[in-house]
Amino acid sequence: QINHLHRQLTKQKGKIISSITLHKRLVSPLWRLPTEVLSHIFVHCLPEDKYLSPASKLTPVLLTRICRQ
């Protein structure tokens, strides 16, 4: 029973840590930026001379890995 209880507590601890991590992201300054500002940043990063690849490690595709919005 102790081993079962230990597994349950470990599972709950993992869920709590995930929840804390999620909430820390929500208070990030990035989430406080208005959508209009984020869109201007995104547009400013668009290349003028080439096409984008979905797997690109360059902006603006790189920005989508930082900010889901």
N, C-alpha and C positions, 0 to 999 in steps of 0.2 A: 504494500500500500504506500509505503514511503517513496518507492521508486516511481509509482504512478503519480503521486502528488508532485514529486520533483519535476516530472515531464510536463505536467499541467502548468506548473508555475513557470517553467522555462518557456513554454509556448506563450503564456500570457505576457511574460517579460518581452518577448520578441514583438508582440502586437503593440505593447505600450511604447517600446522604442521606435517602432515604425510611425506611430501616431505622433510622437514628439518630433520626429524628423520632419514629418509633413507640416506640422504647425510652425516649426522654425522657418520653413520655406515660405509660409504664408505671411510672415512678418518681414520678409526680405524687402529692402528698399525698391527692388525691381517691381514688386507687385503694387507698389504705390504710384508708379508712373502711369499717367493717363495713356490710354490706347493710342491717342493721336501722336503722342511723343514717341512711343515705341514704333509706330508705323513710319514716322519721319526717319528714325534711325535705320529702320529696315530699308527704306527706299534709298537713303543716302549711301548705303552699302552695296547697292546693285551695280554690277560691272557694266560699263558702257560699251565695251568692245567684244564681249564674248557671251556665249550661251552658258547657262548653268547646268551642271550635272546634279541629279538628286543625291549622289554620294559625295558631293563636293565637300572638302574640308575648308572651303573659303566662305566668306560672308556672301550673301545673307543666309545661306543654308546652315552655316555654323551657328548663327543666331538662334535658329529653331531648336538647337540642342540646349540652349541656355534659358530660353523663355518660350514656354508653350503658347502664351498669349499671342 
